[in-house]
Amino acid sequence: MKTTLRRTLKSLTAATAAAGIIAAGATAASAHVSVDPDDTAANGYSHLTFNVPNESPTAKTSKLEVKLPADTPFTSVSVKPVEGWSAQVITSDLPKPVTVAGATVTKAPSSVVWTADEAHQLAQNQYQSFSLSVGRLPAEGTTVTLKAAQSYTDGSVVNWDQEKTEGQPEPKHPAPSFTTTAEDGATAAAALGAPAAEPAAQVSPASSDAASVWGIVLGSAGLVLGATALALVLAGRRAKGAVHGSAK
């Protein structure tokens, strides 16, 4: 009985240890700077959310820099405030002029830098989200790569700048990225300067009934007014006839 109990305890211990190793591996694989766009439609605007976990067991995350694309630049970049973090949008000259929405662009936002005050630096087992509103997005099928640099209070910097290759394992420090999709009708209309088609108006049964009732009321009122006018005309003719008869 005791032997069986010991074996059972050993099995449970081994299973727990294996589960811990698997969980640690999964956490290590997923704990990296990533980007989550709320819209990927080409030629439109999107909110980009960067999730930044602290991976150091001894230091805190104190700064994040995200580099914006220069070959398909964003002409509009706005930063959502984060308590305890200052944000700076840096604008630079482009390597070569680029045409965006029919306009030639030579200068555009090139990076965004968030810096924490001492009280809001990210400690162990903490993460922070940083959001940008950007546009316009490039053509359908374009991979937008947003390389990031994560700085720690011990002076170390982790560069999330390795590009993913299809069919290959994910690199150790992958660069945040997403791929644009087909533009929707509203986006296309806006790009051409034309109003987007609006859905046909829907008439509820109640409004239809009310319209019918008012139609009947107004129709009845018209008949009454018409009859009254006709009566007045006939009365006037009779009065005029009576006057002429007496005069003779």
Beta strands, then each sheet from edge to edge (+ up, - down):
strand 1: 34-37
strand 2: 45-53
strand 3: 61-67
strand 4: 76-79
strand 5: 85-100
strand 6: 103-116
strand 7: 127-135
strand 8: 143-145
strand 9: 148-152
strand 10: 157-160
strand 11: 177-179
sheet 1: 1+ 2- 7+ 4-
sheet 2: 5+ 6- 3+ 9- 10+
sheet 3: 8+ 11-
end
